[in-house]
Amino acid sequence: MKLCRFLQPTLGLSMAALFLAGCSSSAAPPVQTGQHAHTLRRGNAGLNYLLFLPQEYGQKPRKKWPLILFLHGMGERGDAPEDLEIVKVYGPPMIVEREVDFPFIVASPQCPAESYWSAELDELEALLDEIVATYAVDLDRVYLTGLSMGGYGAWGLALRHPERFAAIAPIAGGYVHGSDEVPESICDLKDVPIWVFHGALDTTVLPRQSEVMVDALRACGSDVRFTLYPDAEHDSWTETYDNPELYTWLLQHTR
Protein backbone atom coordinates (compact mmCIF):
# COMPACT_ATOMS: atom_id res chain seq x y z
CA MET A 1 0.00 0.00 0.00
CA LYS A 2 2.91 2.40 0.53
CA LEU A 3 3.85 1.92 -3.09
CA CYS A 4 0.27 2.60 -4.18
CA ARG A 5 0.11 5.85 -2.19
CA PHE A 6 3.49 6.97 -3.56
CA LEU A 7 2.69 6.34 -7.21
CA GLN A 8 -0.90 7.57 -7.38
CA PRO A 9 -0.08 11.29 -7.83
CA THR A 10 2.32 10.53 -10.72
CA LEU A 11 -0.25 8.65 -12.84
CA GLY A 12 -3.05 9.87 -15.05
CA LEU A 13 -6.56 9.50 -13.64
CA SER A 14 -7.54 6.40 -15.62
CA MET A 15 -4.18 4.70 -15.14
CA ALA A 16 -4.25 5.49 -11.40
CA ALA A 17 -7.64 3.82 -11.12
CA LEU A 18 -6.34 0.70 -12.83
CA PHE A 19 -3.19 0.65 -10.74
CA LEU A 20 -5.07 1.05 -7.47
CA ALA A 21 -7.51 -1.66 -8.45
CA GLY A 22 -4.53 -3.98 -8.86
CA CYS A 23 -3.23 -2.97 -5.45
CA SER A 24 -6.55 -3.60 -3.74
CA SER A 25 -6.93 -7.01 -5.34
CA SER A 26 -3.78 -8.21 -3.59
CA ALA A 27 -4.58 -6.55 -0.26
CA ALA A 28 -5.19 -8.57 2.88
CA PRO A 29 -8.82 -9.54 3.58
CA PRO A 30 -10.81 -7.19 5.82
CA VAL A 31 -10.03 -7.46 9.53
CA GLN A 32 -12.75 -9.12 11.61
CA THR A 33 -13.90 -6.55 14.15
CA GLY A 34 -15.82 -7.36 17.32
CA GLN A 35 -14.87 -9.99 19.90
CA HIS A 36 -13.77 -13.44 18.75
CA ALA A 37 -12.07 -16.54 20.16
CA HIS A 38 -8.40 -17.30 19.41
CA THR A 39 -5.71 -19.67 20.64
CA LEU A 40 -2.06 -18.89 21.27
CA ARG A 41 -0.03 -21.99 20.36
CA ARG A 42 3.21 -22.72 22.21
CA GLY A 43 4.51 -26.20 21.40
CA ASN A 44 1.91 -28.74 22.50
CA ALA A 45 0.17 -26.24 24.77
CA GLY A 46 -2.24 -23.46 23.97
CA LEU A 47 -3.74 -20.44 25.70
CA ASN A 48 -7.28 -19.61 24.65
CA TYR A 49 -8.26 -15.97 24.59
CA LEU A 50 -10.85 -13.49 23.42
CA LEU A 51 -9.73 -10.59 21.26
CA PHE A 52 -11.86 -7.52 20.62
CA LEU A 53 -11.18 -5.10 17.78
CA PRO A 54 -13.25 -1.88 17.74
CA GLN A 55 -15.76 -1.31 14.96
CA GLU A 56 -13.54 1.33 13.34
CA TYR A 57 -10.37 -0.78 13.53
CA GLY A 58 -8.56 -0.84 10.19
CA GLN A 59 -10.45 2.07 8.64
CA LYS A 60 -7.41 4.30 9.09
CA PRO A 61 -4.37 2.17 8.22
CA ARG A 62 -1.90 4.28 10.19
CA LYS A 63 -3.99 4.54 13.36
CA LYS A 64 -2.63 2.81 16.46
CA TRP A 65 -5.02 1.64 19.17
CA PRO A 66 -4.67 1.42 22.96
CA LEU A 67 -4.72 -2.12 24.31
CA ILE A 68 -6.25 -3.48 27.53
CA LEU A 69 -5.00 -6.85 28.77
CA PHE A 70 -7.72 -8.18 31.10
CA LEU A 71 -7.21 -11.05 33.57
CA HIS A 72 -10.34 -12.75 34.91
CA GLY A 73 -10.95 -14.34 38.31
CA MET A 74 -10.76 -17.94 39.50
CA GLY A 75 -14.36 -18.76 38.61
CA GLU A 76 -13.80 -18.11 34.91
CA ARG A 77 -11.00 -20.63 34.31
CA GLY A 78 -11.38 -23.23 31.56
CA ASP A 79 -9.63 -25.39 28.99
CA ALA A 80 -11.87 -25.77 25.93
CA PRO A 81 -12.45 -22.96 23.40
CA GLU A 82 -16.16 -22.99 24.24
CA ASP A 83 -15.24 -22.23 27.87
CA LEU A 84 -14.30 -18.74 26.72
CA GLU A 85 -17.97 -17.79 27.02
CA ILE A 86 -17.44 -17.76 30.80
CA VAL A 87 -14.84 -15.01 30.45
CA LYS A 88 -17.56 -12.67 29.18
CA VAL A 89 -19.41 -12.53 32.51
CA TYR A 90 -17.38 -9.61 33.95
CA GLY A 91 -15.32 -6.63 32.95
CA PRO A 92 -14.15 -5.48 29.51
CA PRO A 93 -15.03 -8.72 27.63
CA MET A 94 -18.62 -8.29 28.82
CA ILE A 95 -18.70 -4.58 28.00
CA VAL A 96 -17.48 -5.00 24.42
CA GLU A 97 -20.27 -7.46 23.68
CA ARG A 98 -22.67 -4.52 23.83
CA GLU A 99 -20.36 -1.59 23.00
CA VAL A 100 -18.88 -2.23 19.56
CA ASP A 101 -17.25 1.21 19.59
CA PHE A 102 -15.31 0.59 22.83
CA PRO A 103 -12.13 2.59 22.11
CA PHE A 104 -9.58 -0.10 22.99
CA ILE A 105 -8.32 -3.37 21.62
CA VAL A 106 -9.11 -5.84 24.41
CA ALA A 107 -7.28 -9.13 24.99
CA SER A 108 -8.92 -11.45 27.53
CA PRO A 109 -7.01 -14.72 27.99
CA GLN A 110 -8.47 -17.67 29.89
CA CYS A 111 -6.43 -19.27 32.64
CA PRO A 112 -6.32 -23.10 32.41
CA ALA A 113 -8.75 -24.81 34.77
CA GLU A 114 -6.13 -26.23 37.14
CA SER A 115 -3.80 -23.25 37.10
CA TYR A 116 -3.44 -19.68 38.38
CA TRP A 117 -2.31 -16.52 36.66
CA SER A 118 0.82 -16.46 38.81
CA ALA A 119 1.86 -19.71 37.07
CA GLU A 120 1.00 -18.42 33.60
CA LEU A 121 3.11 -15.26 33.40
CA ASP A 122 5.30 -16.66 30.61
CA GLU A 123 2.17 -17.40 28.56
CA LEU A 124 0.80 -13.92 29.20
CA GLU A 125 4.05 -12.39 28.01
CA ALA A 126 3.92 -14.51 24.85
CA LEU A 127 0.32 -13.49 24.24
CA LEU A 128 1.15 -9.83 24.65
CA ASP A 129 4.08 -10.23 22.25
CA GLU A 130 1.87 -11.86 19.64
CA ILE A 131 -0.89 -9.26 19.84
CA VAL A 132 1.38 -6.23 19.59
CA ALA A 133 3.19 -7.85 16.66
CA THR A 134 -0.03 -8.73 14.80
CA TYR A 135 -2.35 -5.80 15.41
CA ALA A 136 -2.14 -2.01 15.28
CA VAL A 137 -1.35 -1.54 18.96
CA ASP A 138 0.00 1.72 20.34
CA LEU A 139 2.96 0.42 22.35
CA ASP A 140 2.86 3.52 24.53
CA ARG A 141 -0.74 2.80 25.59
CA VAL A 142 -0.80 -0.79 26.81
CA TYR A 143 -2.88 -1.18 29.98
CA LEU A 144 -3.22 -4.06 32.42
CA THR A 145 -6.12 -4.88 34.72
CA GLY A 146 -7.59 -7.90 36.47
CA LEU A 147 -10.01 -8.94 39.18
CA SER A 148 -9.50 -11.23 42.19
CA MET A 149 -7.13 -13.95 40.91
CA GLY A 150 -6.63 -11.63 37.95
CA GLY A 151 -5.77 -8.82 40.36
CA TYR A 152 -2.93 -10.96 41.69
CA GLY A 153 -1.95 -11.73 38.11
CA ALA A 154 -1.93 -8.04 37.23
CA TRP A 155 0.40 -7.25 40.13
CA GLY A 156 2.65 -10.18 39.21
CA LEU A 157 2.91 -9.36 35.50
CA ALA A 158 3.43 -5.65 36.15
CA LEU A 159 6.21 -6.40 38.63
CA ARG A 160 7.91 -8.62 36.07
CA HIS A 161 7.65 -6.05 33.26
CA PRO A 162 6.85 -2.57 34.58
CA GLU A 163 8.29 -1.07 31.39
CA ARG A 164 5.56 -2.59 29.22
CA PHE A 165 2.53 -0.90 30.77
CA ALA A 166 1.31 2.68 30.63
CA ALA A 167 -0.99 2.09 33.62
CA ILE A 168 -2.41 -0.80 35.66
CA ALA A 169 -5.65 -1.30 37.61
CA PRO A 170 -5.64 -4.31 39.98
CA ILE A 171 -9.03 -5.10 41.57
CA ALA A 172 -9.59 -7.19 44.72
CA GLY A 173 -6.12 -8.70 44.51
CA GLY A 174 -2.71 -8.53 46.11
CA TYR A 175 0.76 -10.04 45.93
CA VAL A 176 0.52 -13.29 47.94
CA HIS A 177 -2.92 -14.57 48.87
CA GLY A 178 -3.55 -14.51 52.60
CA SER A 179 -0.28 -12.75 53.36
CA ASP A 180 0.87 -9.20 54.06
CA GLU A 181 4.05 -9.89 52.12
CA VAL A 182 5.19 -7.15 49.76
CA PRO A 183 7.66 -7.89 46.94
CA GLU A 184 11.19 -6.59 47.32
CA SER A 185 10.88 -5.13 43.82
CA ILE A 186 7.77 -3.08 44.63
CA CYS A 187 9.58 0.21 43.97
CA ASP A 188 10.06 -0.88 40.35
CA LEU A 189 6.43 0.18 39.94
CA LYS A 190 6.75 3.61 41.55
CA ASP A 191 6.66 5.45 38.21
CA VAL A 192 3.83 3.37 36.72
CA PRO A 193 0.38 4.97 37.13
CA ILE A 194 -1.64 2.58 39.31
CA TRP A 195 -5.24 2.69 40.47
CA VAL A 196 -6.11 -0.01 43.02
CA PHE A 197 -9.68 -1.04 43.88
CA HIS A 198 -11.05 -3.18 46.72
CA GLY A 199 -14.23 -3.73 48.73
CA ALA A 200 -14.01 -2.82 52.42
CA LEU A 201 -16.27 -5.79 53.32
CA ASP A 202 -14.34 -8.34 51.23
CA THR A 203 -13.77 -11.56 53.20
CA THR A 204 -12.49 -13.58 50.22
CA VAL A 205 -9.48 -11.36 49.58
CA LEU A 206 -9.04 -9.09 52.57
CA PRO A 207 -8.65 -5.37 51.83
CA ARG A 208 -5.34 -5.54 53.64
CA GLN A 209 -3.95 -7.34 50.57
CA SER A 210 -4.34 -4.17 48.53
CA GLU A 211 -3.55 -1.80 51.39
CA VAL A 212 -0.04 -3.19 51.96
CA MET A 213 0.78 -2.81 48.27
CA VAL A 214 -0.52 0.75 48.22
CA ASP A 215 1.35 1.67 51.43
CA ALA A 216 4.60 0.22 50.07
CA LEU A 217 4.23 2.09 46.78
CA ARG A 218 3.57 5.36 48.56
CA ALA A 219 6.68 4.79 50.64
CA CYS A 220 8.57 4.57 47.32
CA GLY A 221 7.16 7.93 46.25
CA SER A 222 4.43 6.55 44.01
CA ASP A 223 1.30 8.59 43.36
CA VAL A 224 -0.84 5.43 43.42
CA ARG A 225 -4.61 5.86 43.68
CA PHE A 226 -6.66 3.64 45.99
CA THR A 227 -10.44 3.28 45.96
CA LEU A 228 -11.89 1.32 48.88
CA TYR A 229 -15.63 0.87 48.39
CA PRO A 230 -17.17 1.09 51.90
CA ASP A 231 -20.17 -1.15 51.14
CA ALA A 232 -18.65 -3.61 48.67
CA GLU A 233 -17.77 -7.22 49.40
CA HIS A 234 -15.59 -9.28 47.03
CA ASP A 235 -17.29 -7.94 43.91
CA SER A 236 -15.62 -4.57 43.70
CA TRP A 237 -15.14 -4.98 39.95
CA THR A 238 -18.67 -4.42 38.67
CA GLU A 239 -18.75 -0.84 39.90
CA THR A 240 -15.17 -0.30 38.75
CA TYR A 241 -15.55 -1.55 35.18
CA ASP A 242 -18.92 0.19 34.78
CA ASN A 243 -17.34 3.54 35.64
CA PRO A 244 -16.30 5.53 32.53
CA GLU A 245 -13.77 7.38 34.69
CA LEU A 246 -11.56 4.29 34.72
CA TYR A 247 -11.14 4.33 30.94
CA THR A 248 -10.66 8.09 30.85
CA TRP A 249 -7.95 7.69 33.47
CA LEU A 250 -6.24 4.93 31.49
CA LEU A 251 -6.15 7.00 28.33
CA GLN A 252 -4.58 9.91 30.20
CA HIS A 253 -1.41 7.85 30.60
CA THR A 254 1.22 6.88 28.08
CA ARG A 255 4.36 4.89 28.67
C-alpha positions in Angstrom: 0.0 0.0 0.0 2.9 2.4 0.5 3.9 1.9 -3.1 0.3 2.6 -4.2 0.1 5.9 -2.2 3.5 7.0 -3.6 2.7 6.3 -7.2 -0.9 7.6 -7.4 -0.1 11.3 -7.8 2.3 10.5 -10.7 -0.3 8.7 -12.8 -3.0 9.9 -15.0 -6.6 9.5 -13.6 -7.5 6.4 -15.6 -4.2 4.7 -15.1 -4.3 5.5 -11.4 -7.6 3.8 -11.1 -6.3 0.7 -12.8 -3.2 0.6 -10.7 -5.1 1.1 -7.5 -7.5 -1.7 -8.5 -4.5 -4.0 -8.9 -3.2 -3.0 -5.4 -6.5 -3.6 -3.7 -6.9 -7.0 -5.3 -3.8 -8.2 -3.6 -4.6 -6.6 -0.3 -5.2 -8.6 2.9 -8.8 -9.5 3.6 -10.8 -7.2 5.8 -10.0 -7.5 9.5 -12.8 -9.1 11.6 -13.9 -6.6 14.2 -15.8 -7.4 17.3 -14.9 -10.0 19.9 -13.8 -13.4 18.8 -12.1 -16.5 20.2 -8.4 -17.3 19.4 -5.7 -19.7 20.6 -2.1 -18.9 21.3 0.0 -22.0 20.4 3.2 -22.7 22.2 4.5 -26.2 21.4 1.9 -28.7 22.5 0.2 -26.2 24.8 -2.2 -23.5 24.0 -3.7 -20.4 25.7 -7.3 -19.6 24.6 -8.3 -16.0 24.6 -10.9 -13.5 23.4 -9.7 -10.6 21.3 -11.9 -7.5 20.6 -11.2 -5.1 17.8 -13.3 -1.9 17.7 -15.8 -1.3 15.0 -13.5 1.3 13.3 -10.4 -0.8 13.5 -8.6 -0.8 10.2 -10.4 2.1 8.6 -7.4 4.3 9.1 -4.4 2.2 8.2 -1.9 4.3 10.2 -4.0 4.5 13.4 -2.6 2.8 16.5 -5.0 1.6 19.2 -4.7 1.4 23.0 -4.7 -2.1 24.3 -6.2 -3.5 27.5 -5.0 -6.8 28.8 -7.7 -8.2 31.1 -7.2 -11.0 33.6 -10.3 -12.7 34.9 -11.0 -14.3 38.3 -10.8 -17.9 39.5 -14.4 -18.8 38.6 -13.8 -18.1 34.9 -11.0 -20.6 34.3 -11.4 -23.2 31.6 -9.6 -25.4 29.0 -11.9 -25.8 25.9 -12.4 -23.0 23.4 -16.2 -23.0 24.2 -15.2 -22.2 27.9 -14.3 -18.7 26.7 -18.0 -17.8 27.0 -17.4 -17.8 30.8 -14.8 -15.0 30.5 -17.6 -12.7 29.2 -19.4 -12.5 32.5 -17.4 -9.6 33.9 -15.3 -6.6 32.9 -14.2 -5.5 29.5 -15.0 -8.7 27.6 -18.6 -8.3 28.8 -18.7 -4.6 28.0 -17.5 -5.0 24.4 -20.3 -7.5 23.7 -22.7 -4.5 23.8 -20.4 -1.6 23.0 -18.9 -2.2 19.6 -17.3 1.2 19.6 -15.3 0.6 22.8 -12.1 2.6 22.1 -9.6 -0.1 23.0 -8.3 -3.4 21.6 -9.1 -5.8 24.4 -7.3 -9.1 25.0 -8.9 -11.4 27.5 -7.0 -14.7 28.0 -8.5 -17.7 29.9 -6.4 -19.3 32.6 -6.3 -23.1 32.4 -8.7 -24.8 34.8 -6.1 -26.2 37.1 -3.8 -23.2 37.1 -3.4 -19.7 38.4 -2.3 -16.5 36.7 0.8 -16.5 38.8 1.9 -19.7 37.1 1.0 -18.4 33.6 3.1 -15.3 33.4 5.3 -16.7 30.6 2.2 -17.4 28.6 0.8 -13.9 29.2 4.1 -12.4 28.0 3.9 -14.5 24.9 0.3 -13.5 24.2 1.2 -9.8 24.7 4.1 -10.2 22.2 1.9 -11.9 19.6 -0.9 -9.3 19.8 1.4 -6.2 19.6 3.2 -7.9 16.7 0.0 -8.7 14.8 -2.4 -5.8 15.4 -2.1 -2.0 15.3 -1.3 -1.5 19.0 0.0 1.7 20.3 3.0 0.4 22.3 2.9 3.5 24.5 -0.7 2.8 25.6 -0.8 -0.8 26.8 -2.9 -1.2 30.0 -3.2 -4.1 32.4 -6.1 -4.9 34.7 -7.6 -7.9 36.5 -10.0 -8.9 39.2 -9.5 -11.2 42.2 -7.1 -13.9 40.9 -6.6 -11.6 37.9 -5.8 -8.8 40.4 -2.9 -11.0 41.7 -2.0 -11.7 38.1 -1.9 -8.0 37.2 0.4 -7.3 40.1 2.7 -10.2 39.2 2.9 -9.4 35.5 3.4 -5.7 36.1 6.2 -6.4 38.6 7.9 -8.6 36.1 7.7 -6.1 33.3 6.9 -2.6 34.6 8.3 -1.1 31.4 5.6 -2.6 29.2 2.5 -0.9 30.8 1.3 2.7 30.6 -1.0 2.1 33.6 -2.4 -0.8 35.7 -5.6 -1.3 37.6 -5.6 -4.3 40.0 -9.0 -5.1 41.6 -9.6 -7.2 44.7 -6.1 -8.7 44.5 -2.7 -8.5 46.1 0.8 -10.0 45.9 0.5 -13.3 47.9 -2.9 -14.6 48.9 -3.6 -14.5 52.6 -0.3 -12.8 53.4 0.9 -9.2 54.1 4.1 -9.9 52.1 5.2 -7.2 49.8 7.7 -7.9 46.9 11.2 -6.6 47.3 10.9 -5.1 43.8 7.8 -3.1 44.6 9.6 0.2 44.0 10.1 -0.9 40.4 6.4 0.2 39.9 6.7 3.6 41.5 6.7 5.4 38.2 3.8 3.4 36.7 0.4 5.0 37.1 -1.6 2.6 39.3 -5.2 2.7 40.5 -6.1 0.0 43.0 -9.7 -1.0 43.9 -11.1 -3.2 46.7 -14.2 -3.7 48.7 -14.0 -2.8 52.4 -16.3 -5.8 53.3 -14.3 -8.3 51.2 -13.8 -11.6 53.2 -12.5 -13.6 50.2 -9.5 -11.4 49.6 -9.0 -9.1 52.6 -8.7 -5.4 51.8 -5.3 -5.5 53.6 -4.0 -7.3 50.6 -4.3 -4.2 48.5 -3.5 -1.8 51.4 0.0 -3.2 52.0 0.8 -2.8 48.3 -0.5 0.8 48.2 1.4 1.7 51.4 4.6 0.2 50.1 4.2 2.1 46.8 3.6 5.4 48.6 6.7 4.8 50.6 8.6 4.6 47.3 7.2 7.9 46.3 4.4 6.5 44.0 1.3 8.6 43.4 -0.8 5.4 43.4 -4.6 5.9 43.7 -6.7 3.6 46.0 -10.4 3.3 46.0 -11.9 1.3 48.9 -15.6 0.9 48.4 -17.2 1.1 51.9 -20.2 -1.1 51.1 -18.7 -3.6 48.7 -17.8 -7.2 49.4 -15.6 -9.3 47.0 -17.3 -7.9 43.9 -15.6 -4.6 43.7 -15.1 -5.0 40.0 -18.7 -4.4 38.7 -18.8 -0.8 39.9 -15.2 -0.3 38.8 -15.6 -1.6 35.2 -18.9 0.2 34.8 -17.3 3.5 35.6 -16.3 5.5 32.5 -13.8 7.4 34.7 -11.6 4.3 34.7 -11.1 4.3 30.9 -10.7 8.1 30.8 -8.0 7.7 33.5 -6.2 4.9 31.5 -6.1 7.0 28.3 -4.6 9.9 30.2 -1.4 7.8 30.6 1.2 6.9 28.1 4.4 4.9 28.7 
